[in-house]
Amino acid sequence: MSYRTPITDADLHAYVDGQLTEARRQQVEAHLARHPEAAEQVAAYQNLNDALTSRYGELPAASEILPIPAPAPRSRRWRAAAAAGWVSIGMLAGWLAHDLNPAGRAGADPLVVDLERPAAFAHSVYSVEVKHPVEVSGTEQAHLTGWLSKRMKADIRAPRLTDEGFQLIGGRLLPSTNRMAGQFMYERSDGQRVTLYVRRGDWQRDDTAFRFARQNGTSLFYWIDGSLGYALAGELDREQLLKLAHAVHGQLHGQNAVKPPL
Amino acid sequence: MSTLHQDIAALTPRLQRYARALLRGDVAAADDLVQDCLERAISRSHRWRRGTDLRAWLFTILHNLYVNQVRRQCRAPDTVPLGDTDPADAPDSGERHVIIDELDKAMQCLPADQQEILLLVTIEGLKYREVATILGIPEGTVMSRLSRARERLHQLLNGERRPGLRRVK
């Protein structure tokens, strides 16, 4: 058999890495059959690939995956970003509104930084997932809440929203700004999803009224209850979401405020 | 433009895996590097053109940050010199660890760009052309460095000169 182009070392690498055209791959295989030293070289490369893959090939666990940072709400960077058009008017309005807030700038308000934004983003990331919306299924609710409670060192519970037409489909542990957070996901029979985000934080208060925010079509109600902050997010109108927020608050209210450290 | 953010989020695990491999298990340092990468990507997302390869763009940012970090570390006094350290010098502590540590140590003996090429090709499964784009070098250079990297790694792990010359039957 004669080759149009001689088989080079580069071909052997590309063979191992699966980067040859089918025609060339067959030529290399014929070459390997006739040249044991080349075949041994290919086997050595393959062994290296296998060793590298088994040592470094594992993806981080879901709970270790970093959240996408929110753009810094200050300085030229912010204005440039806004000018470039990827900041929604809603967020900008929220930022301006928070400037009037006695708590000071948006960047200094832990409710916005540690609760509203990460909850909105976590919702946008996972609520659209078809295959992997949750890490632990709602059918294992006791396991899920037990696990989240243990990791977050708080009594974490998943409220029932079946009377409002939403079934718990599960939840996950998430890294938040400086603590861990949990996310429960609920789904209505028409496919509409809402998420409840919960975490501890340095809120410097132990209860607040509901706050409302809207980002890129996602509505959020969020509040502080005891040591925990909650944010309920969904693509619902304000009234519908408020009804759900009342249901969640009603079931979870006070559970952490009345639980003294033992 | 939440879709860009979602696309970046979908690639984040791969960036973390790659950084952890480059920094060989220093998870905190690797995640810091990826965090910097994500912040830079978000703050510069107006520069990314829709329709171009987002993965290559993110890995390019990560590569540049990594190179800067390696440069800084090379000036630090407590680093291990790259080049001719022998993994066999390392104290061993049990059979299972030896194999794993040997690969780590052998990788550490390779120049930074060769490590990156090996990982991008084998772990990420990138085309040589894509690796060339990310590292900002010609494709031919990727090939020659990949070849050198594999030969050296094989030699470090097997204590011999060239693959293919070990056994005479």
Interface residues (C-beta under 8 A of the other chain):
Chain A: D9 A10 H13 A14 D17 G18 Q19 E37 A38 E40 Q41 A44 Y45 L48 N49 A51 L52 T53 R55 Y56 G57 E58 L59 P60 E64 I65 L66 P67 I68 P69 A70 P71 A72 R77 A80 A81 A84 G85 W86 F121 S124 V125 V128 N216
Chain B: M1 S2 L4 H5 Q6 I8 A9 T12 P13 R14 Q16 R17 R20 A21 V27 D31 V34 Q35 L38 E39 I42 S43 S45 H46 I100 L103 D104 L118 L119 V121 T122 I123 G125 K127 Y128 M143 L146 S147 R150 L153 H154 L157 N158 P163 G164 L165 R166 R167
